[in-house]
């Protein structure tokens, strides 16, 4: 049973609702809600209607209400949404109210770029180390975070509470490294290797294929050019 909140007579009432599976489409929009609400907070906005939020997100107001109703609604008719409260609650839904320790496997250009992205910490993702096979990278520090060699990986995992591993390694090594990670307690893999991973059901994988995004851009450019030629 999950605890959720619903607006009743100008007060938030805690109710228990039966756990239900939320669609991937709704989940994929939650980080966008969180990001836009964060921008609104920084701009000093205290409340917003679903109509105004829809204009910013380019999602219909009806879709926004449907999405948020999966988690209890959070809005009040005639008032809209309290920006700070909604931002906080979506953060909790996304698990951002607690920290998640992670490591990066592969300290090349992409791995180092991820390590230099300081915004991870602000969302509760704490980078603990990077690992690589290149001896020239041993002991290199990126934002104060040390690069270790792969032969240190198992010992490091067994002595540190690490939930997530990001893979920025060649596809030929992805399966082998994933097996080591899973055997040593990793619960989720952020996969930048150019391959799809088939993992046990209790291990979460989020694959990021950068070339796929470029191909989508290429397709849309092509379609736009075709449209202009008609």
DARA-V24464 format. One record per residue. RES is the residue in three letters. PHI is phi in radians with two decimals (999 if undefined). PSI is psi in whole degrees, 0 to 359 (NA if undefined). Layout:
{{RES	PHI	PSI} {RES	PHI	PSI}}
This chain:
{{UNK	999	137} {UNK	-1.93	144} {UNK	-1.65	127} {UNK	-2.34	168} {UNK	-2.10	142} {UNK	-2.37	140} {UNK	-1.35	125} {UNK	-2.49	121} {UNK	0.88	50} {UNK	1.16	12} {UNK	-2.31	154} {UNK	-1.52	124} {UNK	-1.89	128} {UNK	-1.43	126} {UNK	-2.28	156} {UNK	-1.73	130} {UNK	-2.16	150} {UNK	-1.18	133} {UNK	-1.08	133} {UNK	-2.36	154} {UNK	-1.32	128} {UNK	-1.66	137} {UNK	-1.16	153} {UNK	-1.09	328} {UNK	-1.11	318} {UNK	-1.14	314} {UNK	-1.05	322} {UNK	-1.16	337} {UNK	-1.52	340} {UNK	-1.01	315} {UNK	-1.06	328} {UNK	-1.19	316} {UNK	-0.98	313} {UNK	-1.07	317} {UNK	-1.15	315} {UNK	-1.16	319} {UNK	-1.13	324} {UNK	-1.09	320} {UNK	-1.11	320} {UNK	-1.12	319} {UNK	-1.04	315} {UNK	-1.11	334} {UNK	-1.54	1} {UNK	1.44	16} {UNK	-1.38	128} {UNK	-1.69	328} {UNK	-2.55	158} {UNK	-2.65	144} {UNK	-1.49	162} {UNK	-1.11	328} {UNK	-1.14	315} {UNK	-1.20	321} {UNK	-1.13	324} {UNK	-1.13	325} {UNK	-1.15	323} {UNK	-1.26	322} {UNK	-1.63	349} {UNK	1.01	40} {UNK	-2.22	142} {UNK	-1.12	152} {UNK	-1.05	323} {UNK	-1.08	319} {UNK	-1.13	319} {UNK	-1.05	312} {UNK	-1.09	319} {UNK	-1.10	316} {UNK	-1.04	310} {UNK	-1.26	333} {UNK	-1.14	339} {UNK	-1.10	338} {UNK	-2.07	10} {UNK	2.11	351} {UNK	1.75	295} {UNK	1.27	355} {UNK	-1.92	167} {UNK	-2.29	127} {UNK	-1.02	131} {UNK	1.52	349} {UNK	-2.02	319} {UNK	1.64	219} {UNK	-2.05	135} {UNK	-1.31	115} {UNK	-1.05	312} {UNK	-1.12	317} {UNK	-1.14	314} {UNK	-1.12	320} {UNK	-1.04	315} {UNK	-1.13	316} {UNK	-1.19	320} {UNK	-1.17	324} {UNK	-1.03	319} {UNK	-1.16	318} {UNK	-1.05	320} {UNK	-1.37	356} {UNK	1.36	20} {UNK	-1.53	3} {UNK	-1.51	5} {UNK	-2.44	163} {UNK	-1.58	152} {UNK	-2.26	115} {UNK	-1.39	136} {UNK	-2.48	164} {UNK	-2.24	162} {UNK	-2.05	127} {UNK	-1.76	112} {UNK	1.94	104} {UNK	-1.86	34} {UNK	-1.37	204} {UNK	-1.04	313} {UNK	-1.20	316} {UNK	-1.04	318} {UNK	-1.22	326} {UNK	-1.10	317} {UNK	-1.10	318} {UNK	-1.11	330} {UNK	-1.46	357} {UNK	-1.49	94} {UNK	-1.20	341} {UNK	-1.12	341} {UNK	-0.97	316} {UNK	-1.07	323} {UNK	-1.15	338} {UNK	-1.69	4} {UNK	1.65	7} {UNK	-1.71	113} {UNK	-1.84	113} {UNK	-1.33	123} {UNK	-1.77	331} {UNK	-3.00	163} {UNK	-2.08	153} {UNK	-2.30	144} {UNK	-2.71	167} {UNK	-1.75	351} {UNK	-1.38	113} {UNK	-1.08	338} {UNK	-1.22	343} {UNK	-1.63	352} {UNK	-1.06	126} {UNK	1.46	354} {UNK	-1.11	141} {UNK	-1.96	130} {UNK	-2.08	112} {UNK	0.95	35} {UNK	1.44	6} {UNK	-1.86	125} {UNK	-1.42	142} {UNK	-1.57	126} {UNK	-1.93	164} {UNK	-1.48	155} {UNK	-1.09	334} {UNK	-1.25	353} {UNK	-1.67	355} {UNK	-1.08	308} {UNK	-1.06	313} {UNK	-1.08	320} {UNK	-1.11	315} {UNK	-1.11	323} {UNK	-1.28	342} {UNK	-2.00	7} {UNK	-2.43	148} {UNK	-1.53	90} {UNK	-1.97	126} {UNK	-1.67	322} {UNK	-2.17	141} {UNK	-2.20	132} {UNK	-1.69	129} {UNK	-1.78	115} {UNK	-2.17	57} {UNK	-2.20	166} {UNK	-1.04	148} {UNK	-1.04	330} {UNK	-1.13	339} {UNK	-1.82	354} {UNK	-1.11	315} {UNK	-1.17	314} {UNK	-1.03	314} {UNK	-1.20	322} {UNK	-1.05	318} {UNK	-1.05	319} {UNK	-1.13	316} {UNK	-1.06	313} {UNK	-1.15	320} {UNK	-1.13	342} {UNK	-2.03	28} {UNK	1.68	1} {UNK	-1.17	131} {UNK	-1.73	341} {UNK	-2.63	145} {UNK	-2.18	127} {UNK	-1.71	104} {UNK	-1.75	109} {UNK	-1.77	357} {UNK	-1.15	144} {UNK	-1.40	60} {UNK	-2.82	154} {UNK	-1.58	136} {UNK	-1.81	135} {UNK	-1.81	109} {UNK	-2.07	164} {UNK	-0.98	152} {UNK	-1.06	334} {UNK	-1.53	5} {UNK	-1.96	127} {UNK	-1.60	136} {UNK	-2.25	134} {UNK	-2.14	111} {UNK	-1.66	135} {UNK	-2.10	106} {UNK	-1.77	101} {UNK	-1.09	324} {UNK	-1.16	330} {UNK	-1.08	319} {UNK	-1.12	319} {UNK	-1.14	323} {UNK	-1.13	322} {UNK	-1.12	319} {UNK	-1.07	316} {UNK	-1.05	316} {UNK	-1.06	313} {UNK	-1.14	323} {UNK	-1.09	316} {UNK	-1.07	315} {UNK	-1.16	324} {UNK	-1.15	320} {UNK	-1.16	320} {UNK	-1.10	318} {UNK	-1.08	324} {UNK	-1.31	335} {UNK	-1.38	339} {UNK	-1.25	NA}}
